[in-house]
Amino acid sequence: MNSGKILLVEDSDDDAVLLYRAFKKKNMLNEIVRAKDGIEALELVFGTEEKPPLMPCLILLDLKLPKMDGLEVLQALRANKLTQGLPIIILTTSVEQQDIVKGYNLGCNSYIRKPVEFDKFLESVGQLGLYWMMLNEGNPNYTG
């Protein structure tokens, strides 16, 4: 099991709470650090003068974000040698085919649409957590 930190990049408080609940329900004990916009996400990952860089073991990235959208965040992370191998999952409500294509072209590891129904959302996020945090053999360079 990977015990590293997960970076959740999500501007919706409701969706963040649902994700926390889903992880708890599936007994996923990883610390979740949340960024509410794209700029904050990059500042967390790369650090600032005040804070050291956070190297999460996984990033859950929404696309529709204030200040800098998720695809721009993905592009910035993939352009940097330190983060180019970091697992990044797009977790969004977008059903736009162009977003899916751009996400994969920019190097996301997975693209998951958030289900609208609460129970389905809990189940999908739980399965996502089980796979990425328990079954997947993570990159040892990213320990969170």
N, C-alpha and C positions, 0 to 999 in steps of 0.2 A: 504494500500500500504506500502511496506517495503522501507524505505528510506535509508537503510544502504549501505555501500560500497560493490562493487563487485570487487573481485580480478580476473583479467584476466591473465592467465599464457599462454603466446603465444609469440613465437619467430619471427613469420612472421609479419612484419610491414603491409603488404597488408591485411592480415586477421584481424589484430587489427583495422585498419581503417574501414574495412567493418563492423565489429561488432559495433564500435562507431556510424557509420552511421545508422545501423539498429536500435539501441537503440534510437537514436535521432528521427528517422522517426516514431517510435512507441511511442514517447513522454515519454520514460523511462528516468527519470532525475537522476538516481542513479550515484554517482561518481564511475568511473571505475579506479582502480589502476592496473597498468600493471607490470608484472614481465616477463622478456624475457628468463629466464631459471629456472630450478627447484631449484637450490640453492637460487637464489634471491627470489623465491616464499616462501620458508621456512623461510628465513631471514625476509621477510615482515610479515608473519603470527606470528612467534615466537619472533620477535624483535631482536635487536642487542644491543651492549653497547651504540651505538649512537642513535638508534631509538627505540621507544616503539613498542610493538606488534600491528599489525593491526588485528582486529577481523572482517573480512568481513562477510556479511550476506549470501554470495554465492561465490563459486569459480568456474570459467569456466577454465577447465584444458585441454590443448593440451597434447598429448602423446609424440610426437617426439620433444623433447627439448634438447638443449645443456646442458652439465655439469651433469644433473640428469634428467632422463626421467620422464614422467608424472606418470607412474605406481609407480615408487619409491617415488615420491612426495605424491601420494595418500596413499601409505603404511605408510609413516612417519606421515602423518596427522591423519590417523586412529589409529595409535599406541599411540597417545598422548591423555590423558584424556581431555585436554582443547579443542581439535579440533575433537574428534571422532564423534560428532554429527553435525558437520558443513556440510551444503549441498554442495556437489561437483558434478559438471556435467562435464563429459568428452566430449569435443568438438574437434573433430579431423578428419583428412582425412583418418585415418587408417580403412581399411576394413577387417583387419585380425580377424578371429573368435577368435583366442587366446587372442587378446587384449580385445575384448568384454567380454569374460569369466573372464579373470584376473581382468578387471576393476570392474565387479560386485562382484567377489569373494573378492576383496580388500575393497569393500564398497562404490563404487560410487553410487550416487542417480539416475543417468541417463547417458546414452551413446548416443551421437548424432554425426552422421557423417556430416561433413561440406559439403554442396552441392557445386559442382564446379561452377554452373551457378550463376551469380551475383544476379539476382532477387530471385532465390530460397534460396540463402544464406540469403538475407535480410529478407525474409518471415520467414524462420526457426528460425533465431535469434530473430526476433520480437516476434514470438509466444513463444519462450523459455522465453524471458524477461517478457512477459505478464503473463505467468503462474507462474514463480518463484517469481516475484516481486509484482504481484498484486493479484493473485488468491490463491496461496499457503500460508497457515498460517505458517510463519517461526518460528523457534526455538527462543524464547526470549533471550536465552543465547548468540546469535550472532546478534548483532545489527549494527555492522559495525562502 
